[in-house]
């Protein structure tokens, strides 16, 4: 069992930046995929960024590539999402999630298989124009 707690969301003006954090606790595994997902009202949950434990490889959704950076601090068991040049369309609830059965390809299927992941409670990001 893994517990995930997100923080760092808030309200910013377009063009601003935020840094989300996800603190993990509980069982540890050597192989996992961690990801950031978001869900806007009336829309499906979608993958934003992922990172794979074995080689640190990262992947991003097309509309955030070049603006968002996913990283992890293994010593602190914390996942981060640095979000820059924020746009109003980035407004959503952002979730951290981890799964141990597959690689990170599961972060990019549509729709997201929610039951395949362990989720945090989410943190709201609102970007004003």
C-alpha positions in Angstrom: 0.0 0.0 0.0 1.3 3.4 -1.0 0.0 6.8 0.2 0.4 9.9 -1.9 -0.1 13.4 -0.8 0.0 16.3 -3.3 0.6 19.9 -2.5 1.6 23.1 -4.2 -1.5 23.9 -6.2 -3.0 27.4 -6.3 -4.2 30.3 -8.3 -1.9 32.1 -10.7 -2.0 34.5 -13.6 -1.3 33.2 -17.1 2.4 33.1 -17.7 3.1 32.3 -14.1 4.6 29.2 -12.5 3.8 26.6 -9.9 5.6 23.7 -8.5 3.6 20.7 -7.4 4.9 18.1 -4.9 3.8 14.6 -4.2 5.1 12.9 -1.1 5.0 9.1 -1.1 5.0 6.8 1.9 4.3 3.2 2.6 5.5 0.1 0.6 8.5 0.6 -1.7 9.2 -1.1 -4.9 12.3 -1.0 -7.2 10.3 -0.8 -10.4 7.4 1.7 -10.8 6.0 4.4 -12.9 4.9 7.7 -11.3 2.9 10.3 -13.1 1.0 13.5 -12.9 -2.5 13.6 -14.3 -5.1 16.3 -14.5 -8.8 16.5 -14.8 -10.8 19.6 -15.8 -14.5 19.8 -15.1 -16.5 17.9 -17.7 -13.4 16.3 -19.1 -11.6 12.9 -18.8 -8.6 12.5 -16.6 -5.4 12.7 -18.8 -1.8 12.1 -18.4 0.5 15.1 -18.1 3.9 13.7 -17.3 5.4 10.4 -16.3 8.7 9.1 -15.0 10.0 5.5 -14.9 12.0 4.3 -12.0 14.4 2.0 -13.8 16.0 4.5 -16.1 14.5 7.9 -15.1 13.0 8.3 -18.5 10.3 10.9 -18.8 7.4 11.6 -21.1 5.0 14.5 -21.5 1.7 15.4 -23.0 2.2 17.4 -26.2 0.6 20.5 -24.9 2.9 20.7 -21.8 6.1 19.7 -23.4 8.7 22.4 -23.0 6.7 24.1 -20.2 6.4 21.4 -17.5 9.2 19.3 -15.9 8.7 16.2 -13.9 11.4 15.1 -11.5 11.8 13.0 -8.4 13.9 13.1 -5.2 14.3 9.5 -4.2 15.9 10.5 -0.8 12.7 12.4 0.0 10.3 10.0 -1.7 8.9 13.0 -3.5 7.7 13.6 -7.0 7.6 17.1 -8.4 6.0 18.9 -11.4 7.5 22.2 -12.3 4.9 24.1 -14.3 6.0 27.2 -16.2 4.3 29.5 -18.7 0.9 28.4 -17.4 -2.1 28.9 -19.6 -5.8 29.1 -18.6 -6.3 25.7 -20.3 -4.0 24.2 -17.7 -6.7 24.8 -15.1 -7.6 21.4 -13.6 -7.3 19.2 -10.6 -3.9 17.7 -10.7 -3.2 14.2 -9.3 -0.1 12.3 -8.5 -0.3 8.5 -9.1 2.0 5.4 -9.0 1.7 2.0 -10.4 3.9 -1.1 -10.2 2.6 -3.6 -12.7 3.4 -1.9 -16.0 5.8 0.6 -17.5 4.7 4.2 -18.1 2.8 3.3 -21.2 -0.3 3.1 -19.0 -0.1 6.9 -18.4 -0.8 7.5 -22.0 -3.8 5.4 -22.8 -7.2 7.0 -23.2 -9.2 6.7 -21.2 -6.9 6.4 -18.2 -7.5 3.0 -16.4 -8.0 4.6 -13.0 -8.1 1.3 -11.2 -4.5 0.5 -12.3 -3.0 3.3 -10.3 -2.7 4.4 -6.7 -3.8 8.0 -6.5 -3.3 11.0 -4.3 -6.2 13.3 -3.3 -5.4 15.9 -5.9 -4.4 19.6 -5.8 -6.3 22.3 -7.7 -4.5 24.5 -10.2 -6.3 27.6 -11.5 -4.8 29.8 -14.1 -6.4 33.2 -14.7 -6.2 35.0 -18.1 
